[in-house]
């Protein structure tokens, strides 16, 4: 398992090897994905609704945080062997 060194010489596991990380198949870059550790965050997308001029559409949209495969956080958990990217 590859580790990356950070300030203070702490080794951290990367998002790309975390069980909660899902590589985005819609993105041509292979190092972009979404963190599914928590439920999607709901946000109001009023600019989108205003741009299409349709008030009947629900302006709430759910997003998972987008991360790069080499980023890290304090919630990392190892991916199962069959789930590594």
PDB file of N, CA, C and O in Angstrom, chain B, residues numbered from 101:
ATOM      1  N   UNK B 101       0.846  -1.172   0.000  1.00  0.00           N
ATOM      2  CA  UNK B 101       0.000   0.000   0.000  1.00  0.00           C
ATOM      3  C   UNK B 101       0.892   1.236   0.000  1.00  0.00           C
ATOM      4  O   UNK B 101       1.796   1.357   0.827  1.00  0.00           O
ATOM      5  N   UNK B 102       0.639   2.137  -0.915  1.00  0.00           N
ATOM      6  CA  UNK B 102       1.458   3.337  -1.052  1.00  0.00           C
ATOM      7  C   UNK B 102       1.058   4.376  -0.011  1.00  0.00           C
ATOM      8  O   UNK B 102      -0.126   4.642   0.193  1.00  0.00           O
ATOM      9  N   UNK B 103       2.047   4.952   0.636  1.00  0.00           N
ATOM     10  CA  UNK B 103       1.791   6.004   1.609  1.00  0.00           C
ATOM     11  C   UNK B 103       2.433   7.282   1.127  1.00  0.00           C
ATOM     12  O   UNK B 103       3.398   7.245   0.364  1.00  0.00           O
ATOM     13  N   UNK B 104       1.916   8.398   1.557  1.00  0.00           N
ATOM     14  CA  UNK B 104       2.462   9.695   1.167  1.00  0.00           C
ATOM     15  C   UNK B 104       2.899  10.412   2.444  1.00  0.00           C
ATOM     16  O   UNK B 104       2.227  10.336   3.473  1.00  0.00           O
ATOM     17  N   UNK B 105       4.008  11.092   2.361  1.00  0.00           N
ATOM     18  CA  UNK B 105       4.527  11.807   3.527  1.00  0.00           C
ATOM     19  C   UNK B 105       3.966  13.224   3.549  1.00  0.00           C
ATOM     20  O   UNK B 105       3.848  13.874   2.511  1.00  0.00           O
ATOM     21  N   UNK B 106       3.627  13.688   4.734  1.00  0.00           N
ATOM     22  CA  UNK B 106       3.066  15.012   4.923  1.00  0.00           C
ATOM     23  C   UNK B 106       3.901  15.775   5.934  1.00  0.00           C
ATOM     24  O   UNK B 106       4.778  15.195   6.574  1.00  0.00           O
ATOM     25  N   UNK B 107       3.643  17.057   6.088  1.00  0.00           N
ATOM     26  CA  UNK B 107       4.396  17.829   7.079  1.00  0.00           C
ATOM     27  C   UNK B 107       4.413  17.112   8.422  1.00  0.00           C
ATOM     28  O   UNK B 107       3.402  16.554   8.848  1.00  0.00           O
ATOM     29  N   UNK B 108       5.529  17.130   9.067  1.00  0.00           N
ATOM     30  CA  UNK B 108       5.669  16.415  10.323  1.00  0.00           C
ATOM     31  C   UNK B 108       6.047  14.964  10.101  1.00  0.00           C
ATOM     32  O   UNK B 108       6.076  14.181  11.051  1.00  0.00           O
ATOM     33  N   UNK B 109       6.341  14.588   8.847  1.00  0.00           N
ATOM     34  CA  UNK B 109       6.736  13.227   8.475  1.00  0.00           C
ATOM     35  C   UNK B 109       5.700  12.171   8.842  1.00  0.00           C
ATOM     36  O   UNK B 109       6.058  11.032   9.139  1.00  0.00           O
ATOM     37  N   UNK B 110       4.428  12.537   8.825  1.00  0.00           N
ATOM     38  CA  UNK B 110       3.371  11.569   9.101  1.00  0.00           C
ATOM     39  C   UNK B 110       2.993  10.859   7.806  1.00  0.00           C
ATOM     40  O   UNK B 110       2.721  11.506   6.794  1.00  0.00           O
ATOM     41  N   UNK B 111       2.976   9.538   7.840  1.00  0.00           N
ATOM     42  CA  UNK B 111       2.537   8.771   6.675  1.00  0.00           C
ATOM     43  C   UNK B 111       1.018   8.676   6.711  1.00  0.00           C
ATOM     44  O   UNK B 111       0.442   8.359   7.752  1.00  0.00           O
ATOM     45  N   UNK B 112       0.364   8.945   5.587  1.00  0.00           N
ATOM     46  CA  UNK B 112      -1.098   8.890   5.502  1.00  0.00           C
ATOM     47  C   UNK B 112      -1.509   8.040   4.314  1.00  0.00           C
ATOM     48  O   UNK B 112      -0.843   8.039   3.279  1.00  0.00           O
ATOM     49  N   UNK B 113      -2.594   7.327   4.466  1.00  0.00           N
ATOM     50  CA  UNK B 113      -3.141   6.561   3.358  1.00  0.00           C
ATOM     51  C   UNK B 113      -3.891   7.510   2.434  1.00  0.00           C
ATOM     52  O   UNK B 113      -4.376   8.555   2.868  1.00  0.00           O
ATOM     53  N   UNK B 114      -3.984   7.148   1.179  1.00  0.00           N
ATOM     54  CA  UNK B 114      -4.578   8.025   0.164  1.00  0.00           C
ATOM     55  C   UNK B 114      -6.037   7.671  -0.119  1.00  0.00           C
ATOM     56  O   UNK B 114      -6.462   6.536   0.100  1.00  0.00           O
ATOM     57  N   UNK B 115      -6.803   8.660  -0.612  1.00  0.00           N
ATOM     58  CA  UNK B 115      -8.215   8.460  -0.956  1.00  0.00           C
ATOM     59  C   UNK B 115      -8.393   7.326  -1.966  1.00  0.00           C
ATOM     60  O   UNK B 115      -9.330   6.538  -1.846  1.00  0.00           O
ATOM     61  N   UNK B 116      -7.507   7.236  -2.957  1.00  0.00           N
ATOM     62  CA  UNK B 116      -7.627   6.232  -4.003  1.00  0.00           C
ATOM     63  C   UNK B 116      -7.591   4.805  -3.495  1.00  0.00           C
ATOM     64  O   UNK B 116      -7.960   3.883  -4.223  1.00  0.00           O
ATOM     65  N   UNK B 117      -7.153   4.602  -2.259  1.00  0.00           N
ATOM     66  CA  UNK B 117      -7.087   3.264  -1.676  1.00  0.00           C
ATOM     67  C   UNK B 117      -8.058   3.107  -0.505  1.00  0.00           C
ATOM     68  O   UNK B 117      -7.952   2.168   0.283  1.00  0.00           O
ATOM     69  N   UNK B 118      -9.002   4.038  -0.405  1.00  0.00           N
ATOM     70  CA  UNK B 118      -9.972   4.025   0.695  1.00  0.00           C
ATOM     71  C   UNK B 118     -11.259   3.324   0.261  1.00  0.00           C
ATOM     72  O   UNK B 118     -11.674   3.439  -0.892  1.00  0.00           O
ATOM     73  N   UNK B 119     -11.880   2.606   1.178  1.00  0.00           N
ATOM     74  CA  UNK B 119     -13.123   1.896   0.868  1.00  0.00           C
ATOM     75  C   UNK B 119     -14.282   2.839   0.542  1.00  0.00           C
ATOM     76  O   UNK B 119     -15.247   2.423  -0.100  1.00  0.00           O
ATOM     77  N   UNK B 120     -14.204   4.095   0.970  1.00  0.00           N
ATOM     78  CA  UNK B 120     -15.286   5.054   0.752  1.00  0.00           C
ATOM     79  C   UNK B 120     -15.138   5.856  -0.538  1.00  0.00           C
ATOM     80  O   UNK B 120     -16.036   6.614  -0.903  1.00  0.00           O
ATOM     81  N   UNK B 121     -14.011   5.695  -1.230  1.00  0.00           N
ATOM     82  CA  UNK B 121     -13.734   6.502  -2.418  1.00  0.00           C
ATOM     83  C   UNK B 121     -14.211   5.786  -3.669  1.00  0.00           C
ATOM     84  O   UNK B 121     -13.993   4.585  -3.823  1.00  0.00           O
ATOM     85  N   UNK B 122     -14.860   6.517  -4.560  1.00  0.00           N
ATOM     86  CA  UNK B 122     -15.379   5.949  -5.805  1.00  0.00           C
ATOM     87  C   UNK B 122     -14.854   6.782  -6.968  1.00  0.00           C
ATOM     88  O   UNK B 122     -15.170   7.966  -7.089  1.00  0.00           O
ATOM     89  N   UNK B 123     -14.049   6.151  -7.826  1.00  0.00           N
ATOM     90  CA  UNK B 123     -13.511   6.859  -8.982  1.00  0.00           C
ATOM     91  C   UNK B 123     -14.662   7.269  -9.894  1.00  0.00           C
ATOM     92  O   UNK B 123     -15.578   6.481 -10.133  1.00  0.00           O
ATOM     93  N   UNK B 124     -14.618   8.494 -10.400  1.00  0.00           N
ATOM     94  CA  UNK B 124     -15.678   9.022 -11.247  1.00  0.00           C
ATOM     95  C   UNK B 124     -15.487   8.534 -12.678  1.00  0.00           C
ATOM     96  O   UNK B 124     -14.549   8.963 -13.351  1.00  0.00           O
ATOM     97  N   UNK B 125     -16.374   7.629 -13.166  1.00  0.00           N
ATOM     98  CA  UNK B 125     -16.203   7.104 -14.523  1.00  0.00           C
ATOM     99  C   UNK B 125     -16.513   8.130 -15.611  1.00  0.00           C
ATOM    100  O   UNK B 125     -16.165   7.921 -16.773  1.00  0.00           O
ATOM    101  N   UNK B 126     -17.166   9.240 -15.245  1.00  0.00           N
ATOM    102  CA  UNK B 126     -17.502  10.279 -16.228  1.00  0.00           C
ATOM    103  C   UNK B 126     -16.337  11.222 -16.479  1.00  0.00           C
ATOM    104  O   UNK B 126     -16.392  12.046 -17.391  1.00  0.00           O
ATOM    105  N   UNK B 127     -15.300  11.111 -15.692  1.00  0.00           N
ATOM    106  CA  UNK B 127     -14.163  12.018 -15.801  1.00  0.00           C
ATOM    107  C   UNK B 127     -13.010  11.308 -16.482  1.00  0.00           C
ATOM    108  O   UNK B 127     -12.654  10.192 -16.103  1.00  0.00           O
ATOM    109  N   UNK B 128     -12.423  11.947 -17.487  1.00  0.00           N
ATOM    110  CA  UNK B 128     -11.304  11.341 -18.216  1.00  0.00           C
ATOM    111  C   UNK B 128     -10.054  11.207 -17.357  1.00  0.00           C
ATOM    112  O   UNK B 128      -9.195  10.368 -17.626  1.00  0.00           O
ATOM    113  N   UNK B 129      -9.958  12.031 -16.330  1.00  0.00           N
ATOM    114  CA  UNK B 129      -8.793  11.934 -15.438  1.00  0.00           C
ATOM    115  C   UNK B 129      -9.002  10.734 -14.523  1.00  0.00           C
ATOM    116  O   UNK B 129     -10.075  10.596 -13.936  1.00  0.00           O
ATOM    117  N   UNK B 130      -8.026   9.881 -14.388  1.00  0.00           N
ATOM    118  CA  UNK B 130      -8.188   8.667 -13.585  1.00  0.00           C
ATOM    119  C   UNK B 130      -7.973   8.913 -12.103  1.00  0.00           C
ATOM    120  O   UNK B 130      -8.146   7.995 -11.302  1.00  0.00           O
ATOM    121  N   UNK B 131      -7.606  10.114 -11.720  1.00  0.00           N
ATOM    122  CA  UNK B 131      -7.324  10.371 -10.306  1.00  0.00           C
ATOM    123  C   UNK B 131      -8.408  11.185  -9.612  1.00  0.00           C
ATOM    124  O   UNK B 131      -8.187  11.686  -8.509  1.00  0.00           O
ATOM    125  N   UNK B 132      -9.584  11.328 -10.238  1.00  0.00           N
ATOM    126  CA  UNK B 132     -10.686  12.094  -9.656  1.00  0.00           C
ATOM    127  C   UNK B 132     -11.785  11.140  -9.212  1.00  0.00           C
ATOM    128  O   UNK B 132     -12.141  10.210  -9.936  1.00  0.00           O
ATOM    129  N   UNK B 133     -12.315  11.372  -8.026  1.00  0.00           N
ATOM    130  CA  UNK B 133     -13.397  10.527  -7.531  1.00  0.00           C
ATOM    131  C   UNK B 133     -14.220  11.250  -6.489  1.00  0.00           C
ATOM    132  O   UNK B 133     -14.026  12.439  -6.233  1.00  0.00           O
ATOM    133  N   UNK B 134     -15.152  10.508  -5.886  1.00  0.00           N
ATOM    134  CA  UNK B 134     -16.029  11.071  -4.866  1.00  0.00           C
ATOM    135  C   UNK B 134     -15.864  10.299  -3.568  1.00  0.00           C
ATOM    136  O   UNK B 134     -15.695   9.080  -3.570  1.00  0.00           O
ATOM    137  N   UNK B 135     -15.916  11.024  -2.467  1.00  0.00           N
ATOM    138  CA  UNK B 135     -15.859  10.403  -1.151  1.00  0.00           C
ATOM    139  C   UNK B 135     -17.292  10.088  -0.706  1.00  0.00           C
ATOM    140  O   UNK B 135     -18.138  10.978  -0.619  1.00  0.00           O
ATOM    141  N   UNK B 136     -17.543   8.814  -0.428  1.00  0.00           N
ATOM    142  CA  UNK B 136     -18.877   8.371  -0.004  1.00  0.00           C
ATOM    143  C   UNK B 136     -18.892   7.986   1.469  1.00  0.00           C
ATOM    144  O   UNK B 136     -19.684   7.141   1.888  1.00  0.00           O
ATOM    145  N   UNK B 137     -18.018   8.603   2.250  1.00  0.00           N
ATOM    146  CA  UNK B 137     -17.959   8.322   3.692  1.00  0.00           C
ATOM    147  C   UNK B 137     -19.255   8.745   4.374  1.00  0.00           C
ATOM    148  O   UNK B 137     -19.740   8.058   5.273  1.00  0.00           O
ATOM    149  N   UNK B 138     -19.811   9.863   3.951  1.00  0.00           N
ATOM    150  CA  UNK B 138     -21.045  10.404   4.517  1.00  0.00           C
ATOM    151  C   UNK B 138     -22.083  10.524   3.406  1.00  0.00           C
ATOM    152  O   UNK B 138     -21.730  10.448   2.229  1.00  0.00           O
ATOM    153  N   UNK B 139     -23.362  10.711   3.755  1.00  0.00           N
ATOM    154  CA  UNK B 139     -24.387  10.905   2.723  1.00  0.00           C
ATOM    155  C   UNK B 139     -24.087  12.148   1.892  1.00  0.00           C
ATOM    156  O   UNK B 139     -23.338  13.021   2.332  1.00  0.00           O
ATOM    157  N   UNK B 140     -24.669  12.237   0.689  1.00  0.00           N
ATOM    158  CA  UNK B 140     -24.424  13.436  -0.116  1.00  0.00           C
ATOM    159  C   UNK B 140     -24.900  14.683   0.613  1.00  0.00           C
ATOM    160  O   UNK B 140     -25.875  14.655   1.365  1.00  0.00           O
ATOM    161  N   UNK B 141     -24.191  15.772   0.373  1.00  0.00           N
ATOM    162  CA  UNK B 141     -24.559  17.060   0.954  1.00  0.00           C
ATOM    163  C   UNK B 141     -25.600  17.712   0.054  1.00  0.00           C
ATOM    164  O   UNK B 141     -25.397  17.821  -1.155  1.00  0.00           O
ATOM    165  N   UNK B 142     -26.699  18.139   0.632  1.00  0.00           N
ATOM    166  CA  UNK B 142     -27.757  18.777  -0.135  1.00  0.00           C
ATOM    167  C   UNK B 142     -27.482  20.276  -0.215  1.00  0.00           C
ATOM    168  O   UNK B 142     -27.213  20.932   0.791  1.00  0.00           O
ATOM    169  N   UNK B 143     -27.555  20.795  -1.424  1.00  0.00           N
ATOM    170  CA  UNK B 143     -27.328  22.224  -1.646  1.00  0.00           C
ATOM    171  C   UNK B 143     -28.414  22.771  -2.569  1.00  0.00           C
ATOM    172  O   UNK B 143     -28.933  22.056  -3.426  1.00  0.00           O
ATOM    173  N   UNK B 144     -28.746  24.032  -2.385  1.00  0.00           N
ATOM    174  CA  UNK B 144     -29.710  24.693  -3.259  1.00  0.00           C
ATOM    175  C   UNK B 144     -28.977  25.191  -4.498  1.00  0.00           C
ATOM    176  O   UNK B 144     -27.963  25.882  -4.397  1.00  0.00           O
ATOM    177  N   UNK B 145     -29.492  24.838  -5.652  1.00  0.00           N
ATOM    178  CA  UNK B 145     -28.853  25.232  -6.910  1.00  0.00           C
ATOM    179  C   UNK B 145     -29.734  26.250  -7.615  1.00  0.00           C
ATOM    180  O   UNK B 145     -30.225  26.002  -8.716  1.00  0.00           O
ATOM    181  N   UNK B 146     -29.934  27.406  -6.969  1.00  0.00           N
ATOM    182  CA  UNK B 146     -30.844  28.420  -7.512  1.00  0.00           C
ATOM    183  C   UNK B 146     -30.316  29.037  -8.806  1.00  0.00           C
ATOM    184  O   UNK B 146     -31.110  29.453  -9.650  1.00  0.00           O
ATOM    185  N   UNK B 147     -29.002  29.106  -8.982  1.00  0.00           N
ATOM    186  CA  UNK B 147     -28.454  29.664 -10.224  1.00  0.00           C
ATOM    187  C   UNK B 147     -28.823  28.787 -11.412  1.00  0.00           C
ATOM    188  O   UNK B 147     -29.134  29.295 -12.490  1.00  0.00           O
ATOM    189  N   UNK B 148     -28.789  27.475 -11.219  1.00  0.00           N
ATOM    190  CA  UNK B 148     -29.161  26.563 -12.306  1.00  0.00           C
ATOM    191  C   UNK B 148     -30.635  26.738 -12.658  1.00  0.00           C
ATOM    192  O   UNK B 148     -30.980  26.825 -13.837  1.00  0.00           O
ATOM    193  N   UNK B 149     -31.499  26.790 -11.662  1.00  0.00           N
ATOM    194  CA  UNK B 149     -32.939  26.947 -11.894  1.00  0.00           C
ATOM    195  C   UNK B 149     -33.204  28.268 -12.625  1.00  0.00           C
ATOM    196  O   UNK B 149     -33.990  28.313 -13.571  1.00  0.00           O
ATOM    197  N   UNK B 150     -32.547  29.333 -12.182  1.00  0.00           N
ATOM    198  CA  UNK B 150     -32.735  30.635 -12.833  1.00  0.00           C
ATOM    199  C   UNK B 150     -32.246  30.602 -14.279  1.00  0.00           C
ATOM    200  O   UNK B 150     -32.831  31.244 -15.151  1.00  0.00           O
ATOM    201  N   UNK B 151     -31.178  29.856 -14.529  1.00  0.00           N
ATOM    202  CA  UNK B 151     -30.618  29.844 -15.884  1.00  0.00           C
ATOM    203  C   UNK B 151     -31.519  29.121 -16.879  1.00  0.00           C
ATOM    204  O   UNK B 151     -31.505  29.449 -18.065  1.00  0.00           O
ATOM    205  N   UNK B 152     -32.312  28.133 -16.417  1.00  0.00           N
ATOM    206  CA  UNK B 152     -33.194  27.429 -17.349  1.00  0.00           C
ATOM    207  C   UNK B 152     -34.621  27.961 -17.308  1.00  0.00           C
ATOM    208  O   UNK B 152     -35.436  27.620 -18.165  1.00  0.00           O
ATOM    209  N   UNK B 153     -34.929  28.799 -16.312  1.00  0.00           N
ATOM    210  CA  UNK B 153     -36.231  29.447 -16.245  1.00  0.00           C
ATOM    211  C   UNK B 153     -37.387  28.511 -15.954  1.00  0.00           C
ATOM    212  O   UNK B 153     -38.503  28.765 -16.405  1.00  0.00           O
ATOM    213  N   UNK B 154     -37.156  27.433 -15.212  1.00  0.00           N
ATOM    214  CA  UNK B 154     -38.223  26.481 -14.884  1.00  0.00           C
ATOM    215  C   UNK B 154     -38.332  26.363 -13.375  1.00  0.00           C
ATOM    216  O   UNK B 154     -37.533  25.667 -12.748  1.00  0.00           O
ATOM    217  N   UNK B 155     -39.314  27.038 -12.784  1.00  0.00           N
ATOM    218  CA  UNK B 155     -39.488  27.022 -11.329  1.00  0.00           C
ATOM    219  C   UNK B 155     -40.076  25.717 -10.810  1.00  0.00           C
ATOM    220  O   UNK B 155     -40.139  25.520  -9.596  1.00  0.00           O
ATOM    221  N   UNK B 156     -40.511  24.818 -11.694  1.00  0.00           N
ATOM    222  CA  UNK B 156     -41.116  23.571 -11.240  1.00  0.00           C
ATOM    223  C   UNK B 156     -40.068  22.535 -10.819  1.00  0.00           C
ATOM    224  O   UNK B 156     -40.415  21.516 -10.222  1.00  0.00           O
ATOM    225  N   UNK B 157     -38.802  22.782 -11.123  1.00  0.00           N
ATOM    226  CA  UNK B 157     -37.737  21.846 -10.780  1.00  0.00           C
ATOM    227  C   UNK B 157     -37.295  22.078  -9.346  1.00  0.00           C
ATOM    228  O   UNK B 157     -37.141  23.221  -8.915  1.00  0.00           O
ATOM    229  N   UNK B 158     -37.090  20.986  -8.600  1.00  0.00           N
ATOM    230  CA  UNK B 158     -36.610  21.079  -7.229  1.00  0.00           C
ATOM    231  C   UNK B 158     -35.175  21.602  -7.250  1.00  0.00           C
ATOM    232  O   UNK B 158     -34.302  20.973  -7.848  1.00  0.00           O
ATOM    233  N   UNK B 159     -34.918  22.737  -6.613  1.00  0.00           N
ATOM    234  CA  UNK B 159     -33.574  23.312  -6.665  1.00  0.00           C
ATOM    235  C   UNK B 159     -32.567  22.622  -5.746  1.00  0.00           C
ATOM    236  O   UNK B 159     -31.401  23.014  -5.729  1.00  0.00           O
ATOM    237  N   UNK B 160     -32.973  21.617  -4.988  1.00  0.00           N
ATOM    238  CA  UNK B 160     -32.047  20.915  -4.098  1.00  0.00           C
ATOM    239  C   UNK B 160     -31.327  19.812  -4.871  1.00  0.00           C
ATOM    240  O   UNK B 160     -31.954  19.028  -5.584  1.00  0.00           O
ATOM    241  N   UNK B 161     -30.032  19.764  -4.722  1.00  0.00           N
ATOM    242  CA  UNK B 161     -29.208  18.790  -5.412  1.00  0.00           C
ATOM    243  C   UNK B 161     -28.248  18.181  -4.404  1.00  0.00           C
ATOM    244  O   UNK B 161     -27.744  18.883  -3.527  1.00  0.00           O
ATOM    245  N   UNK B 162     -27.986  16.879  -4.516  1.00  0.00           N
ATOM    246  CA  UNK B 162     -27.044  16.215  -3.621  1.00  0.00           C
ATOM    247  C   UNK B 162     -25.696  16.013  -4.286  1.00  0.00           C
ATOM    248  O   UNK B 162     -25.619  15.603  -5.444  1.00  0.00           O
ATOM    249  N   UNK B 163     -24.634  16.301  -3.548  1.00  0.00           N
ATOM    250  CA  UNK B 163     -23.282  16.142  -4.056  1.00  0.00           C
ATOM    251  C   UNK B 163     -22.422  15.400  -3.040  1.00  0.00           C
ATOM    252  O   UNK B 163     -22.503  15.657  -1.838  1.00  0.00           O
ATOM    253  N   UNK B 164     -21.596  14.475  -3.533  1.00  0.00           N
ATOM    254  CA  UNK B 164     -20.544  13.897  -2.708  1.00  0.00           C
ATOM    255  C   UNK B 164     -19.294  14.743  -2.931  1.00  0.00           C
ATOM    256  O   UNK B 164     -19.078  15.236  -4.037  1.00  0.00           O
ATOM    257  N   UNK B 165     -18.474  14.918  -1.908  1.00  0.00           N
ATOM    258  CA  UNK B 165     -17.253  15.703  -2.100  1.00  0.00           C
ATOM    259  C   UNK B 165     -16.349  15.062  -3.149  1.00  0.00           C
ATOM    260  O   UNK B 165     -16.132  13.850  -3.133  1.00  0.00           O
ATOM    261  N   UNK B 166     -15.829  15.875  -4.053  1.00  0.00           N
ATOM    262  CA  UNK B 166     -14.905  15.390  -5.070  1.00  0.00           C
ATOM    263  C   UNK B 166     -13.483  15.512  -4.535  1.00  0.00           C
ATOM    264  O   UNK B 166     -13.093  16.556  -4.011  1.00  0.00           O
ATOM    265  N   UNK B 167     -12.720  14.441  -4.670  1.00  0.00           N
ATOM    266  CA  UNK B 167     -11.330  14.448  -4.209  1.00  0.00           C
ATOM    267  C   UNK B 167     -10.431  13.848  -5.276  1.00  0.00           C
ATOM    268  O   UNK B 167     -10.896  13.209  -6.219  1.00  0.00           O
ATOM    269  N   UNK B 168      -9.148  14.064  -5.108  1.00  0.00           N
ATOM    270  CA  UNK B 168      -8.150  13.422  -5.955  1.00  0.00           C
ATOM    271  C   UNK B 168      -7.668  12.152  -5.258  1.00  0.00           C
ATOM    272  O   UNK B 168      -7.701  12.060  -4.031  1.00  0.00           O
ATOM    273  N   UNK B 169      -7.227  11.191  -6.031  1.00  0.00           N
ATOM    274  CA  UNK B 169      -6.799   9.900  -5.485  1.00  0.00           C
ATOM    275  C   UNK B 169      -5.647  10.043  -4.504  1.00  0.00           C
ATOM    276  O   UNK B 169      -5.499   9.206  -3.614  1.00  0.00           O
ATOM    277  N   UNK B 170      -4.828  11.077  -4.639  1.00  0.00           N
ATOM    278  CA  UNK B 170      -3.669  11.207  -3.762  1.00  0.00           C
ATOM    279  C   UNK B 170      -3.925  12.097  -2.547  1.00  0.00           C
ATOM    280  O   UNK B 170      -2.995  12.395  -1.797  1.00  0.00           O
ATOM    281  N   UNK B 171      -5.173  12.526  -2.342  1.00  0.00           N
ATOM    282  CA  UNK B 171      -5.502  13.298  -1.158  1.00  0.00           C
ATOM    283  C   UNK B 171      -5.754  12.355   0.014  1.00  0.00           C
ATOM    284  O   UNK B 171      -5.814  11.138  -0.167  1.00  0.00           O
ATOM    285  N   UNK B 172      -5.901  12.910   1.209  1.00  0.00           N
ATOM    286  CA  UNK B 172      -6.119  12.086   2.394  1.00  0.00           C
ATOM    287  C   UNK B 172      -7.000  12.828   3.391  1.00  0.00           C
ATOM    288  O   UNK B 172      -7.197  14.039   3.280  1.00  0.00           O
ATOM    289  N   UNK B 173      -7.526  12.093   4.361  1.00  0.00           N
ATOM    290  CA  UNK B 173      -8.285  12.692   5.461  1.00  0.00           C
ATOM    291  C   UNK B 173      -8.143  11.793   6.688  1.00  0.00           C
ATOM    292  O   UNK B 173      -7.454  10.775   6.633  1.00  0.00           O
ATOM    293  N   UNK B 174      -8.770  12.150   7.760  1.00  0.00           N
ATOM    294  CA  UNK B 174      -8.691  11.371   8.996  1.00  0.00           C
ATOM    295  C   UNK B 174      -9.696  10.237   9.079  1.00  0.00           C
ATOM    296  O   UNK B 174      -9.752   9.554  10.102  1.00  0.00           O
ATOM    297  N   UNK B 175     -10.486  10.010   8.049  1.00  0.00           N
ATOM    298  CA  UNK B 175     -11.526   8.978   8.065  1.00  0.00           C
ATOM    299  C   UNK B 175     -11.174   7.768   7.211  1.00  0.00           C
ATOM    300  O   UNK B 175     -12.032   6.912   6.995  1.00  0.00           O
ATOM    301  N   UNK B 176      -9.947   7.665   6.718  1.00  0.00           N
ATOM    302  CA  UNK B 176      -9.538   6.607   5.791  1.00  0.00           C
ATOM    303  C   UNK B 176      -9.771   5.220   6.377  1.00  0.00           C
ATOM    304  O   UNK B 176      -9.492   4.972   7.550  1.00  0.00           O
ATOM    305  N   UNK B 177     -10.289   4.316   5.540  1.00  0.00           N
ATOM    306  CA  UNK B 177     -10.438   2.893   5.871  1.00  0.00           C
ATOM    307  C   UNK B 177      -9.949   2.105   4.657  1.00  0.00           C
ATOM    308  O   UNK B 177     -10.213   2.499   3.521  1.00  0.00           O
ATOM    309  N   UNK B 178      -9.246   1.005   4.881  1.00  0.00           N
ATOM    310  CA  UNK B 178      -8.702   0.257   3.724  1.00  0.00           C
ATOM    311  C   UNK B 178      -9.810  -0.330   2.857  1.00  0.00           C
ATOM    312  O   UNK B 178     -10.811  -0.841   3.358  1.00  0.00           O
ATOM    313  N   UNK B 179      -9.606  -0.243   1.551  1.00  0.00           N
ATOM    314  CA  UNK B 179     -10.538  -0.873   0.615  1.00  0.00           C
ATOM    315  C   UNK B 179     -10.331  -2.375   0.679  1.00  0.00           C
ATOM    316  O   UNK B 179      -9.229  -2.842   0.963  1.00  0.00           O
ATOM    317  N   UNK B 180     -11.387  -3.132   0.416  1.00  0.00           N
ATOM    318  CA  UNK B 180     -11.231  -4.589   0.360  1.00  0.00           C
ATOM    319  C   UNK B 180     -10.358  -4.943  -0.836  1.00  0.00           C
ATOM    320  O   UNK B 180     -10.269  -4.165  -1.785  1.00  0.00           O
ATOM    321  N   UNK B 181      -9.723  -6.086  -0.805  1.00  0.00           N
ATOM    322  CA  UNK B 181      -8.794  -6.456  -1.876  1.00  0.00           C
ATOM    323  C   UNK B 181      -9.447  -6.453  -3.242  1.00  0.00           C
ATOM    324  O   UNK B 181      -8.790  -6.106  -4.223  1.00  0.00           O
ATOM    325  N   UNK B 182     -10.707  -6.825  -3.346  1.00  0.00           N
ATOM    326  CA  UNK B 182     -11.411  -6.838  -4.618  1.00  0.00           C
ATOM    327  C   UNK B 182     -11.916  -5.476  -5.033  1.00  0.00           C
ATOM    328  O   UNK B 182     -12.467  -5.328  -6.123  1.00  0.00           O
ATOM    329  N   UNK B 183     -11.738  -4.464  -4.171  1.00  0.00           N
ATOM    330  CA  UNK B 183     -12.290  -3.147  -4.425  1.00  0.00           C
ATOM    331  C   UNK B 183     -11.216  -2.102  -4.676  1.00  0.00           C
ATOM    332  O   UNK B 183     -11.542  -0.919  -4.772  1.00  0.00           O
ATOM    333  N   UNK B 184      -9.953  -2.485  -4.785  1.00  0.00           N
ATOM    334  CA  UNK B 184      -8.890  -1.537  -5.057  1.00  0.00           C
ATOM    335  C   UNK B 184      -8.959  -1.068  -6.496  1.00  0.00           C
ATOM    336  O   UNK B 184      -9.309  -1.846  -7.383  1.00  0.00           O
ATOM    337  N   UNK B 185      -8.630   0.187  -6.741  1.00  0.00           N
ATOM    338  CA  UNK B 185      -8.660   0.742  -8.087  1.00  0.00           C
ATOM    339  C   UNK B 185      -7.301   0.761  -8.685  1.00  0.00           C
ATOM    340  O   UNK B 185      -7.134   1.199  -9.823  1.00  0.00           O
TER     341      UNK B 185
END
